[in-house]
Amino acid sequence: MVGPVAMVAVPILYLTMGSSADTTVITACALSIAFLSHAGTGPLLVFLNERFPTNLRASGTALS
């Protein structure tokens, strides 16, 4: 769900951050980019962890 939003918002935020001289705007853009970038990959670790049986779960996650 976050992917399409990030595909549209991140380039706009980069352009806004590059054309601004205000520290508050730059900070808000940087925080928004960080949130959108990590919100898409955060659930990936849970998905990879659940793909392995219980007795192999920790080593399977470490391997992947």
C-alpha positions as CSV (number, residue, x, y, z in Angstrom):
1,M,0.0,0.0,0.0
2,V,2.9,2.3,0.7
3,G,4.7,1.5,-2.6
4,P,2.5,3.6,-4.9
5,V,2.5,6.5,-2.5
6,A,6.3,6.4,-2.2
7,M,6.7,6.2,-6.0
8,V,4.9,9.5,-6.4
9,A,5.9,11.3,-3.2
10,V,9.6,10.5,-3.0
11,P,10.6,12.3,-6.3
12,I,8.4,15.2,-5.4
13,L,10.0,15.4,-1.9
14,Y,13.5,15.2,-3.4
15,L,12.7,18.1,-5.8
16,T,11.2,20.1,-3.0
17,M,14.2,19.5,-0.8
18,G,16.6,20.5,-3.5
19,S,14.9,23.7,-4.3
20,S,14.4,24.9,-0.7
21,A,16.7,26.9,1.5
22,D,14.5,26.6,4.6
23,T,15.9,24.2,7.2
24,T,12.4,23.2,8.4
25,V,11.3,22.2,4.9
26,I,14.5,20.3,4.3
27,T,14.1,18.4,7.6
28,A,10.4,17.6,6.9
29,C,11.3,16.3,3.5
30,A,14.1,14.2,4.8
31,L,12.0,12.7,7.5
32,S,9.2,12.0,5.0
33,I,11.6,10.3,2.6
34,A,13.0,8.2,5.4
35,F,9.6,7.1,6.6
36,L,8.3,6.3,3.1
37,S,11.5,4.4,2.2
38,H,11.4,2.2,5.4
39,A,7.6,1.7,5.5
40,G,7.8,-0.4,2.3
41,T,10.6,-2.7,3.5
42,G,9.7,-3.0,7.1
43,P,7.2,-5.8,6.7
44,L,9.6,-7.8,4.5
45,L,11.5,-9.1,7.6
46,V,8.3,-10.5,9.1
47,F,7.4,-12.1,5.8
48,L,10.8,-13.8,5.5
49,N,10.7,-14.9,9.1
50,E,7.3,-16.6,8.6
51,R,8.4,-18.5,5.5
52,F,10.5,-21.0,7.5
53,P,9.2,-23.7,9.9
54,T,9.4,-22.9,13.6
55,N,12.6,-25.0,14.3
56,L,14.5,-23.3,11.5
57,R,13.1,-19.8,11.8
58,A,16.1,-18.0,13.3
59,S,18.6,-19.6,11.0
60,G,16.4,-19.2,8.0
61,T,15.9,-15.5,8.6
62,A,19.7,-15.1,9.1
63,L,20.4,-16.9,5.8
64,S,17.9,-14.9,3.8
